Amino acid sequence: MNFNKHYNVYEKYSLAQKQVAKNLLDYMGKSNIFNTQINSIFEIGCGTGIFTKEYRKYFLHSDLILNDIFDVREFIKDIDYNIFIQENIEELDIPKSDLVVSSSVFQWIKDKDSLIRNIAENTDNLCFSSYVSGNLIEIKNHFDISLDYLNIEEFKEILKKYFSSVKYYSETIKLDFEDPMAVLKHLKYTGVTGFQKTSISKIKTFKNNILTYEVAYFICKK
């Protein structure tokens, strides 16, 4: 996971990630999160602030703590936040807050049960999106490279252990690129699949212009 090297161009290539952030925000609105008394928010994996900028508009007076595994303060300097914590979220004592949010991050988490338990011990509300099984199937089929994605049922099973109310929906987002190299460039600069070194022959024989994102959105309450 070395896409921090490409954060300066991340937003240019993060087509799916922007759509997912927008859809998560819309789902939060439909689930009345914006009408809940939220005095403090903790965001896991804020990155360049794509999602942060959007939900901040609805919580102008809430204390905001941002987290990322990389030092992204240069990219979020125009966002009104209180604290930035640079730390691997799986090694962090999660601060208490009224709401925990995260967009396009949970697929990276190795021990999702432990993280969700940790979150539930420190908040009553969790809203997040994650890529799920079947994500980027074109890359899996050609390169045999993939993260260990959970399916929705596996996510639900974990979440329902710690939250009494778990709402969710899933969708498929298909991106159509001008050529296969544009597909690979998108992956390189967004880092969503663990796409690392591969053989030149594999790259040359990749002929797909389409990428399929499988996304799930969750609204969890105690």
ABEGO torsion letter per residue (X at the ends): XAAAAAAAAAAAABAAAAAAAAAAAAAAAAAGAAABBBABBBBBGAEAGAAAAAAAAABAABBBBBBBABBAAAAAAABBBABBBBBBAAABBBBBBABBBBBGAAAABABAAAAAAAAAAABABBBBBBBBBGBGAAAAAAAGBBBBBBBAAAAAAAAAAABABBBBBBBBBBBBBABAAAAAAAAAAAGAAGBBBBBAAAAAABABABBBBBBBBBBBBX
